[in-house]
Every structure is written in C-alpha cells, then in structure tokens.
Amino acid sequence: MSQVHGEVAPGFERVRDAFAANFEHNGEVGAACSAYHRGEKVVDLWGGVADAETGRPWAEDSIIVVASSTKGATAICANLLVQRGELDLDAPVARYWPEFAAAGKQDIPVRHLLCHQVGLPALDEPLAIEDFLAWEPPVRALAGQRPVWEPGTTHGYHAMTYGWLVGEVVRRISGKSLGTFFADEVAGPLGLDFWIGLPASEESRVSPMIEIDLEDPEIEPKGERAREMLEAATDQKSYLTREQTTTPLDLNSRGFRAAELPAGNGITDARSLARMYASLIGDGVDGVRLFTDETVRRASTPLAEGPDEVMGTRSRFGPGFYLYLEGGNMVQDGAFGHGGAGGSVGFADPQADIGFGYVMNKMQMVGDDDPRTVSLTRAVHASLNGVNR
C-alpha cells in the first residue's frame, strides 16, 4: 500500500484495501476515491502516478478530466431550475429556446433532452476544433437538426450533444453559461475543486489522461457491458463513432480544458464529486443541502430504460442522471449520478446517505460494471454495515 495516501474513518479500512488492490490487479496508474456518509467525509484516498511521462506522483490536490461524469453536474444545474419553478420538464424546449422549434421539434418536451430521448445523439456534420470548442456553432447546428428517431419512442446516449442541449436551456433561463451557473450555484457554495471551463491558474494541477486506443486489437473490455459497448464503439454505423470534429480532439490540450463542454470536460477530484453528491441528500454537507426531498425523488425516477440505441447495451436514465442497474457500481435502487468514459463516476445513494466519487487517469474500456469501482462501492457499503451495527 506504499503508493496509497489519504485517510479513512474507522470501520472503512476495507475501502483502502480495495483501492490498493486496483493498482495491483486492475491496471490502475493514478487515481483517487472519496466517500461521504451522513454529510461527513469517511474516505479520502489517492495514489499512483499523475503524469505517466514525467513520473509526477498523484497529489492530494491533483485534478483530472472526468469525461461524462460532468453530465451529473450539468443535471444538477437543470434540476435546480426545476426545483425553483423556472424550468418545466413537460414544457416544450422551444418555450425557452425558440430556435429549437426548427425541423419539426416545436413540441419536444425538456425531459426528452435530459433522458436521451430527443433523437439528436450526434452532430449531422463535424465541426472544426475551434467551432466545436466554442458554444454557438454546435448549439446553432442542433437547433436546426431533425431528430434521427421519433422523440420519446426510444432512447440513446447523447455523448456530447447532451451538454449543448441541456446547457443552452440553462443559459436561456439563467442568462449564464452552464460553467458559470455551476460555479455560482454548486461549486462555489460547496467549496468544490470542480470546473466546467478550467481557469489557466489551475493547469499545473491537472493529471493528463491516458486514452484508450479503440483500434488496438489487444484492448480488453472490463465487464459484460463494456464488451457490448466496444461493439458499438467500433461499429462504423453507430452514432457513437460518428466524427464530431474535422480533426481529432486532444483531451490533454489547454483548448479542450478551457472550453465549456457540459457533457464531457469537467475537471475535478474524487473529493469534490463525493461532496457534490452528498450535498443533494440527507442533511447535506456543512449546512448546504441543494436538493429537496421531492427533487431527490424526481432525480432517481426512471424516464427512459432498456436497450440503448447508441451504446449497444442496457441503460437507465432519470432527468439527466444515470440510475442504478443491477450489477453496476451503484449498489441499490434509488441511487443516481453519472459515470464517464474510461471509468470515473460520482453518485448519491439516498438510502445509505452516501456521496461517492472516483477519478483516474488510465482510461479503460468499461461500463458501469467496472471492476475498479464495483469493488470500491461494495467495500463502502460493507463498511457501512459494520459502522451502523
């Protein structure tokens, strides 16, 4: 355990053991894990190498791109507007964003954006990098697109378009970009190290991502859902493989980190992910409780579930959040959150009063049944059984 640092509360030692085992058995390079129980931090661990090229160790304040775990933060913003009565999930998107009514989309309700039923899983035409990283070009393109399936009849993961679709509704209502709204309403009040649009001042803390090469014949999917996803990720007819940029996107570039991509370029640490989700449930964190009980109930209520038209596996979505699936990293029904490509994840478990966060730099071909996070969350729940006796 020499490469594992941090602390766990008495009774949570098995989480440290599971975290250390991931370095020995599951190909971990650099990672962090955190959990809050009843608003108190009970797990705060980090270890390994933050920069594989230089050998720089993962530090207590290292931060990392969390890919689609960003979607959970974006969903929190939208649900806060619902909670305040400023956003109606059953209202047409065009009420808030009039240009969206083009191409027969005038009656599509907001909920279809949040649960991946709107039928806009990819841009029709790829954009130049500078346009992709700007806000108006993709938003303008999506407003003019026609859905590829009848909205509401099925669902399929909107890997990047989710962020522009939901983010533009938040912007139209609040007058703030999604990154600014998140900073003002969530990250700021909670004291999170979490940005959607990273300031230059924080660049030195970022751990570079070690990306997956999907064309590598030796790539090894971790878990049944990952095997199904790999088929979709290598199918040239899949929306998952449709090119969104005219040249490859560099996840480790300053341009990517500085942009506001609410579907996939949030930069944070495990501690902030866990604290964010803990603030939604129970008594909140340090006197801050962001969601009411009614909002928690709504967040964990499925709006779309079953075969995913894009991911090639089964998925289950509430209003912006990924929900519990048997065998996944969330342990019981009622949990809600979001994971990201390569393995990061954050979620709230209202029944256990747990907020959980995990981040890493070595991306692997995984689904929500990633053995790294499954072992960690099972260890957290097993610890709770001992603590609560």
C-alpha positions as CSV (number, residue, x, y, z in Angstrom):
1,M,0.0,0.0,0.0
2,S,3.0,2.3,-0.3
3,Q,1.5,4.2,-3.2
4,V,-1.8,4.8,-1.4
5,H,-2.2,8.1,0.6
6,G,-5.0,9.7,2.5
7,E,-7.3,8.5,5.2
8,V,-10.4,6.5,6.0
9,A,-12.6,6.7,9.0
10,P,-12.6,3.8,11.5
11,G,-14.5,0.9,10.0
12,F,-13.8,1.9,6.4
13,E,-10.4,0.2,6.2
14,R,-11.6,-2.3,3.6
15,V,-12.1,0.6,1.1
16,R,-8.4,1.4,1.4
17,D,-7.7,-2.3,0.7
18,A,-9.9,-2.3,-2.4
19,F,-8.3,0.9,-3.6
20,A,-4.8,-0.5,-3.2
21,A,-5.9,-3.8,-4.9
22,N,-6.9,-1.8,-8.0
23,F,-3.2,-0.8,-8.5
24,E,-2.1,-4.4,-8.1
25,H,-4.8,-6.2,-10.1
26,N,-6.8,-3.8,-12.2
27,G,-4.2,-1.8,-14.1
28,E,-4.6,1.5,-12.2
29,V,-1.9,4.1,-12.9
30,G,-3.1,7.2,-10.9
31,A,-6.5,7.5,-9.1
32,A,-8.4,8.9,-6.2
33,C,-11.5,7.8,-4.3
34,S,-13.7,9.6,-1.8
35,A,-17.0,9.0,0.1
36,Y,-19.2,11.0,2.4
37,H,-21.6,9.4,4.8
38,R,-24.3,11.4,6.5
39,G,-22.5,14.6,5.3
40,E,-19.1,13.6,6.8
41,K,-16.1,12.6,4.8
42,V,-15.2,8.9,5.6
43,V,-13.0,8.0,2.7
44,D,-10.3,10.3,1.1
45,L,-7.7,8.3,-0.8
46,W,-5.3,9.0,-3.7
47,G,-2.3,7.3,-5.1
48,G,-0.1,6.3,-8.0
49,V,1.3,8.4,-10.8
50,A,-0.4,11.6,-12.0
51,D,1.8,12.1,-15.1
52,A,3.0,8.9,-16.8
53,E,5.6,10.7,-18.9
54,T,7.3,12.6,-16.0
55,G,6.5,10.2,-13.2
56,R,4.9,13.0,-11.1
57,P,3.0,11.4,-8.3
58,W,-0.7,11.9,-7.8
59,A,-1.0,14.5,-5.1
60,E,-3.8,15.4,-2.6
61,D,-4.8,18.3,-4.9
62,S,-4.4,16.6,-8.3
63,I,-7.4,17.1,-10.6
64,I,-8.4,15.3,-13.8
65,V,-10.9,15.4,-16.7
66,V,-13.8,13.3,-15.7
67,A,-15.5,12.9,-19.1
68,S,-19.2,12.2,-18.9
69,S,-19.2,12.3,-15.1
70,T,-19.6,16.0,-16.0
71,K,-23.2,15.2,-17.1
72,G,-24.1,14.7,-13.4
73,A,-23.0,18.3,-12.6
74,T,-25.0,19.6,-15.6
75,A,-28.1,17.6,-14.5
76,I,-27.8,19.2,-11.0
77,C,-28.0,22.6,-12.6
78,A,-31.1,21.8,-14.7
79,N,-32.8,20.2,-11.7
80,L,-32.1,23.2,-9.5
81,L,-34.0,25.3,-12.1
82,V,-36.9,22.8,-12.0
83,Q,-36.8,22.9,-8.2
84,R,-37.1,26.7,-8.3
85,G,-40.0,26.6,-10.7
86,E,-38.0,28.2,-13.5
87,L,-37.9,25.1,-15.7
88,D,-40.8,22.8,-16.5
89,L,-39.8,19.3,-17.7
90,D,-43.0,18.9,-19.6
91,A,-42.8,22.3,-21.4
92,P,-41.6,22.4,-25.0
93,V,-37.9,23.1,-25.3
94,A,-38.9,25.9,-27.7
95,R,-40.5,27.8,-24.9
96,Y,-37.1,28.6,-23.5
97,W,-35.1,28.2,-26.8
98,P,-37.3,29.3,-29.7
99,E,-34.8,28.4,-32.4
100,F,-35.0,24.8,-31.3
101,A,-38.5,24.6,-32.9
102,A,-37.0,24.2,-36.3
103,A,-37.2,20.9,-38.3
104,G,-40.4,19.8,-36.6
105,K,-39.0,20.0,-33.0
106,Q,-41.6,22.6,-31.7
107,D,-43.4,20.2,-29.4
108,I,-40.5,18.2,-27.9
109,P,-40.5,18.5,-24.1
110,V,-37.5,19.3,-22.0
111,R,-37.5,15.9,-20.3
112,H,-36.5,14.3,-23.7
113,L,-33.2,16.3,-23.6
114,L,-32.4,15.1,-20.1
115,C,-33.1,11.4,-20.6
116,H,-31.5,11.0,-24.0
117,Q,-34.8,10.5,-25.9
118,V,-34.7,13.6,-28.2
119,G,-33.0,11.8,-31.1
120,L,-30.1,14.2,-31.6
121,P,-27.2,11.9,-30.5
122,A,-24.6,13.5,-32.8
123,L,-24.0,16.5,-34.9
124,D,-25.0,15.9,-38.6
125,E,-21.7,17.4,-39.8
126,P,-18.4,17.5,-37.9
127,L,-17.1,20.9,-36.8
128,A,-13.6,22.4,-36.9
129,I,-12.0,22.2,-33.5
130,E,-12.3,25.9,-32.8
131,D,-16.0,25.8,-33.6
132,F,-16.6,22.6,-31.5
133,L,-14.9,24.2,-28.5
134,A,-17.0,27.4,-28.9
135,W,-20.6,27.5,-27.8
136,E,-22.7,28.9,-30.6
137,P,-21.7,26.7,-33.6
138,P,-22.8,23.4,-32.1
139,V,-25.9,24.9,-30.4
140,R,-26.9,26.5,-33.7
141,A,-26.4,23.2,-35.6
142,L,-28.5,21.3,-33.1
143,A,-31.3,23.8,-33.2
144,G,-31.6,23.2,-36.9
145,Q,-31.2,19.4,-36.9
146,R,-34.0,16.9,-37.4
147,P,-34.2,14.1,-34.9
148,V,-33.0,10.7,-36.2
149,W,-35.8,8.9,-34.3
150,E,-39.2,10.0,-33.2
151,P,-38.5,11.7,-29.8
152,G,-39.9,9.9,-26.8
153,T,-40.2,6.5,-28.6
154,T,-36.7,5.2,-27.6
155,H,-33.5,6.4,-26.1
156,G,-29.8,6.5,-27.0
157,Y,-26.9,8.1,-25.3
158,H,-26.2,11.7,-26.4
159,A,-22.5,11.5,-25.6
160,M,-21.6,15.1,-26.5
161,T,-24.8,16.8,-27.6
162,Y,-26.4,16.4,-24.2
163,G,-24.2,19.1,-22.8
164,W,-25.1,21.7,-25.5
165,L,-28.8,20.8,-25.4
166,V,-29.2,21.0,-21.6
167,G,-26.7,23.7,-21.3
168,E,-28.4,26.0,-23.7
169,V,-31.7,25.6,-21.9
170,V,-30.0,26.6,-18.6
171,R,-28.3,29.5,-20.4
172,R,-31.6,30.8,-21.8
173,I,-33.3,30.7,-18.4
174,S,-30.5,31.9,-16.2
175,G,-28.6,34.2,-18.5
176,K,-25.4,32.3,-17.5
177,S,-23.3,29.8,-19.3
178,L,-23.5,26.3,-17.8
179,G,-20.0,26.6,-16.5
180,T,-20.8,29.9,-14.8
181,F,-24.1,28.7,-13.4
182,F,-22.4,25.6,-12.0
183,A,-19.6,27.7,-10.4
184,D,-22.1,30.2,-8.8
185,E,-24.8,27.7,-7.7
186,V,-22.9,24.5,-6.9
187,A,-19.1,24.6,-6.8
188,G,-18.9,27.9,-5.1
189,P,-21.3,27.3,-2.2
190,L,-19.8,23.8,-1.6
191,G,-16.2,24.8,-2.0
192,L,-15.5,22.3,-4.7
193,D,-12.5,21.9,-6.9
194,F,-14.7,21.4,-9.9
195,W,-14.7,23.4,-13.1
196,I,-16.5,23.2,-16.4
197,G,-14.1,25.5,-18.2
198,L,-10.8,25.3,-16.4
199,P,-9.0,28.6,-15.4
200,A,-5.4,28.8,-16.6
201,S,-4.4,29.2,-12.9
202,E,-5.3,25.5,-12.2
203,E,-3.5,23.9,-15.2
204,S,-0.4,22.8,-13.2
205,R,-2.6,20.6,-11.0
206,V,-4.1,18.6,-13.9
207,S,-3.2,14.9,-14.4
208,P,-3.0,14.1,-18.2
209,M,-5.4,11.4,-19.4
210,I,-4.1,8.1,-20.8
211,E,-6.5,7.5,-23.6
212,I,-7.9,4.3,-25.0
213,D,-7.0,3.2,-28.5
214,L,-10.2,1.6,-29.8
215,E,-8.3,0.2,-32.8
216,D,-5.9,-1.8,-30.6
217,P,-6.6,-5.5,-31.2
218,E,-5.4,-6.2,-27.7
219,I,-8.0,-3.9,-26.0
220,E,-9.6,-5.8,-23.1
221,P,-13.2,-4.8,-22.1
222,K,-13.8,-4.9,-18.4
223,G,-17.2,-6.5,-17.8
224,E,-20.1,-7.6,-19.9
225,R,-21.5,-4.1,-20.5
226,A,-18.0,-2.9,-21.7
227,R,-18.0,-5.8,-24.2
228,E,-21.3,-4.6,-25.6
229,M,-20.2,-1.0,-25.7
230,L,-17.0,-1.9,-27.5
231,E,-19.0,-3.4,-30.3
232,A,-20.9,-0.1,-30.7
233,A,-17.7,1.9,-30.3
234,T,-16.1,0.1,-33.3
235,D,-19.3,-0.1,-35.5
236,Q,-18.9,2.5,-38.2
237,K,-22.7,2.8,-38.5
238,S,-23.1,3.7,-34.8
239,Y,-23.8,7.2,-33.7
240,L,-21.1,6.6,-31.1
241,T,-18.4,6.5,-33.8
242,R,-19.7,9.4,-35.9
243,E,-17.0,12.1,-36.2
244,Q,-17.9,15.3,-34.4
245,T,-14.7,17.2,-35.3
246,T,-12.8,17.5,-38.6
247,T,-9.6,16.8,-36.8
248,P,-9.0,14.7,-33.7
249,L,-9.8,16.2,-30.3
250,D,-6.9,16.4,-27.8
251,L,-8.3,15.8,-24.3
252,N,-5.0,17.0,-22.8
253,S,-4.9,20.3,-24.7
254,R,-5.4,23.7,-23.0
255,G,-8.1,24.5,-25.5
256,F,-10.1,21.4,-24.5
257,R,-9.7,22.1,-20.8
258,A,-10.6,25.8,-21.1
259,A,-13.8,25.2,-23.1
260,E,-17.2,24.7,-21.6
261,L,-18.4,21.3,-22.7
262,P,-21.1,20.3,-20.2
263,A,-21.3,16.8,-21.5
264,G,-17.7,15.8,-21.0
265,N,-14.9,18.2,-20.0
266,G,-15.5,18.8,-16.3
267,I,-12.2,18.8,-14.3
268,T,-12.3,17.9,-10.7
269,D,-11.2,15.4,-8.0
270,A,-12.9,12.5,-6.3
271,R,-13.3,14.5,-3.1
272,S,-15.4,17.1,-4.9
273,L,-17.5,14.6,-6.7
274,A,-18.4,12.8,-3.5
275,R,-19.1,16.1,-1.7
276,M,-21.3,17.4,-4.5
277,Y,-23.5,14.3,-4.4
278,A,-23.5,14.2,-0.6
279,S,-24.9,17.8,-0.7
280,L,-28.0,16.6,-2.5
281,I,-29.3,14.2,0.1
282,G,-29.7,13.7,3.9
283,D,-28.6,16.8,5.9
284,G,-26.3,17.9,3.1
285,V,-22.8,19.0,3.8
286,D,-21.7,21.7,6.2
287,G,-25.2,23.1,6.3
288,V,-25.6,23.1,2.5
289,R,-28.4,20.9,1.1
290,L,-29.0,21.6,-2.6
291,F,-32.0,19.3,-3.4
292,T,-35.3,19.0,-1.6
293,D,-36.7,15.5,-0.9
294,E,-39.1,16.0,-3.9
295,T,-36.1,16.8,-6.2
296,V,-34.3,13.7,-5.0
297,R,-37.3,11.6,-5.7
298,R,-37.6,13.0,-9.2
299,A,-33.8,12.6,-9.8
300,S,-34.0,8.9,-9.1
301,T,-37.2,8.2,-11.0
302,P,-36.6,6.5,-14.4
303,L,-37.7,8.3,-17.5
304,A,-36.0,6.0,-20.0
305,E,-34.7,2.5,-19.6
306,G,-33.9,-0.6,-21.7
307,P,-31.8,-1.1,-24.8
308,D,-29.8,2.0,-25.6
309,E,-29.8,2.8,-29.4
310,V,-26.3,4.3,-29.2
311,M,-24.4,2.5,-26.5
312,G,-25.4,-1.0,-27.6
313,T,-26.2,-2.1,-24.0
314,R,-28.9,-1.5,-21.5
315,S,-29.1,1.8,-19.8
316,R,-31.5,3.6,-17.3
317,F,-31.9,7.4,-17.1
318,G,-33.7,9.8,-14.9
319,P,-33.8,13.6,-15.6
320,G,-30.2,13.9,-16.5
321,F,-28.8,11.3,-14.2
322,Y,-27.8,7.7,-14.8
323,L,-29.7,5.4,-12.4
324,Y,-29.0,2.1,-10.6
325,L,-28.7,-1.0,-12.7
326,E,-28.2,-4.4,-11.1
327,G,-24.6,-5.4,-11.2
328,G,-23.3,-1.9,-11.7
329,N,-21.2,0.3,-9.4
330,M,-24.3,1.8,-7.7
331,V,-25.3,-0.7,-5.1
332,Q,-29.0,-0.2,-4.7
333,D,-32.1,1.2,-6.3
334,G,-32.7,4.9,-5.7
335,A,-29.0,5.8,-6.4
336,F,-28.4,8.4,-9.1
337,G,-25.3,10.0,-10.6
338,H,-23.1,9.6,-13.7
339,G,-20.0,7.9,-14.9
340,G,-17.5,8.9,-17.6
341,A,-15.6,7.3,-20.4
342,G,-12.7,5.4,-19.0
343,G,-14.1,4.8,-15.5
344,S,-14.7,7.9,-13.4
345,V,-18.0,8.1,-11.5
346,G,-19.9,10.0,-8.9
347,F,-23.3,9.3,-7.4
348,A,-25.6,9.8,-4.5
349,D,-27.2,6.9,-2.6
350,P,-30.1,8.5,-0.6
351,Q,-31.0,5.2,1.2
352,A,-27.5,4.8,2.5
353,D,-26.9,8.6,2.7
354,I,-23.7,8.2,0.7
355,G,-22.0,10.5,-1.7
356,F,-19.3,8.7,-3.7
357,G,-16.6,9.9,-6.2
358,Y,-13.8,8.1,-8.1
359,V,-11.4,9.5,-10.7
360,M,-8.5,8.1,-12.6
361,N,-6.1,8.9,-15.4
362,K,-5.8,5.4,-17.1
363,M,-8.9,5.1,-19.2
364,Q,-10.1,1.5,-19.6
365,M,-12.9,0.0,-21.7
366,V,-15.5,-0.2,-19.0
367,G,-19.2,0.2,-18.3
368,D,-20.9,0.9,-15.1
369,D,-19.8,-2.6,-14.0
370,D,-16.1,-1.6,-14.0
371,P,-14.4,-3.9,-11.5
372,R,-12.4,-1.0,-10.1
373,T,-15.5,1.0,-9.0
374,V,-17.6,-2.1,-8.2
375,S,-15.0,-3.2,-5.7
376,L,-14.8,0.2,-4.1
377,T,-18.6,0.8,-3.8
378,R,-19.1,-2.7,-2.4
379,A,-16.4,-2.0,0.1
380,V,-18.1,1.3,1.2
381,H,-21.4,-0.5,1.7
382,A,-19.8,-3.4,3.5
383,S,-18.1,-0.8,5.8
384,L,-21.4,0.8,6.5
385,N,-22.9,-2.4,7.7
386,G,-20.1,-2.6,10.3
387,V,-20.3,1.1,11.2
388,N,-24.1,1.0,11.7
389,R,-24.3,-2.1,13.8
